[in-house]
Amino acid sequence: MAAETEAHPGDGAAPDEVRPPPRDRGTDAWVSRALRSPEGDLRWSAVLVAGVVALALALVAWTWATSPRPGSTVAAPTASAAPGPVLMTRDQLVGLAASVGHALYWAGPQGLTRYEVTTVGRDIYLRYLPTGETAGSVTPHLTVGTYEKPDAYSGLVAAAKVAGARSEKLSDGALVVQPAGKAASAYVASPGAALLVEAYDPTPGAAYRLVVSGALQPVS
């Protein structure tokens, strides 16, 4: 697969502490919002909190769905898109994608039969848990996030221009970016698409290599 690589100053060593991308240019504010968390990648705070209060959130979702809300224009969450974290099979992942109305990306089966899923609104996090590890654990593992973002591609183009970012154009036109100071995360978006896809891996640089390889695909 042909690819064009663009490297920027600061590509080499991974920082000791992952920090949000520079804000001085104002080019990647939405990227930094998606990343802001204790580990600095994905929205781990949302994932961890969901693990602690999963039952409470399920009750809230049920109450939301069944109670009248005069004047409300916000759609109630569906049962198949519970906040989680919950374990799902591949078939259930396909069903979840159908329920939210957009593709759900993953990195293939990775030898597993069940996958941890957490939803935040219409954004979906799919975490690859080793066999025997329970849903809601706090150990970082490979995670793929699928986010609704109408300006995904233009946002990545801007983020790629920040000093220290790594970027690569894939043969299908998609752009991959590892934001400056974010060695554990890489993003990909295609021109005209309304989805931003993120891969997180606690090993610095691993997520970027995974995304550049073209491994992230809609689950089917």
Secondary structure in CASP SS format (residue, H / E / C, confidence):
PFRMAT SS
TARGET T0000
AUTHOR 0000-0000-0000
METHOD secondary structure of the structure
MODEL  1
M C 1.00
A C 1.00
A C 1.00
E E 1.00
T E 1.00
E E 1.00
A E 1.00
H C 1.00
P C 1.00
G C 1.00
D C 1.00
G C 1.00
A C 1.00
A C 1.00
P C 1.00
D C 1.00
E C 1.00
V C 1.00
R C 1.00
P C 1.00
P C 1.00
P C 1.00
R C 1.00
D C 1.00
R C 1.00
G C 1.00
T C 1.00
D C 1.00
A H 1.00
W H 1.00
V H 1.00
S H 1.00
R H 1.00
A H 1.00
L H 1.00
R C 1.00
S C 1.00
P C 1.00
E C 1.00
G C 1.00
D C 1.00
L C 1.00
R C 1.00
W H 1.00
S H 1.00
A H 1.00
V H 1.00
L H 1.00
V H 1.00
A H 1.00
G H 1.00
V H 1.00
V C 1.00
A H 1.00
L H 1.00
A H 1.00
L H 1.00
A H 1.00
L H 1.00
V H 1.00
A H 1.00
W H 1.00
T H 1.00
W H 1.00
A H 1.00
T H 1.00
S C 1.00
P C 1.00
R C 1.00
P C 1.00
G C 1.00
S C 1.00
T C 1.00
V C 1.00
A C 1.00
A C 1.00
P C 1.00
T C 1.00
A H 1.00
S H 1.00
A H 1.00
A C 1.00
P C 1.00
G C 1.00
P C 1.00
V E 1.00
L E 1.00
M E 1.00
T C 1.00
R H 1.00
D H 1.00
Q H 1.00
L H 1.00
V H 1.00
G H 1.00
L H 1.00
A H 1.00
A H 1.00
S H 1.00
V H 1.00
G C 1.00
H C 1.00
A C 1.00
L C 1.00
Y E 1.00
W E 1.00
A C 1.00
G C 1.00
P C 1.00
Q C 1.00
G C 1.00
L C 1.00
T C 1.00
R C 1.00
Y E 1.00
E E 1.00
V E 1.00
T E 1.00
T E 1.00
V E 1.00
G C 1.00
R C 1.00
D E 1.00
I E 1.00
Y E 1.00
L E 1.00
R E 1.00
Y C 1.00
L C 1.00
P C 1.00
T C 1.00
G C 1.00
E C 1.00
T C 1.00
A C 1.00
G C 1.00
S C 1.00
V C 1.00
T C 1.00
P C 1.00
H C 1.00
L C 1.00
T E 1.00
V E 1.00
G E 1.00
T E 1.00
Y E 1.00
E E 1.00
K C 1.00
P C 1.00
D C 1.00
A H 1.00
Y H 1.00
S H 1.00
G H 1.00
L H 1.00
V H 1.00
A H 1.00
A H 1.00
A H 1.00
K C 1.00
V C 1.00
A C 1.00
G C 1.00
A C 1.00
R E 1.00
S E 1.00
E E 1.00
K E 1.00
L C 1.00
S C 1.00
D C 1.00
G C 1.00
A C 1.00
L E 1.00
V E 1.00
V E 1.00
Q E 1.00
P C 1.00
A C 1.00
G C 1.00
K C 1.00
A C 1.00
A C 1.00
S E 1.00
A E 1.00
Y E 1.00
V E 1.00
A E 1.00
S C 1.00
P C 1.00
G C 1.00
A C 1.00
A C 1.00
L E 1.00
L E 1.00
V E 1.00
E E 1.00
A E 1.00
Y E 1.00
D C 1.00
P C 1.00
T C 1.00
P C 1.00
G C 1.00
A H 1.00
A H 1.00
Y H 1.00
R H 1.00
L H 1.00
V H 1.00
V H 1.00
S C 1.00
G C 1.00
A C 1.00
L C 1.00
Q E 1.00
P E 1.00
V C 1.00
S C 1.00
END
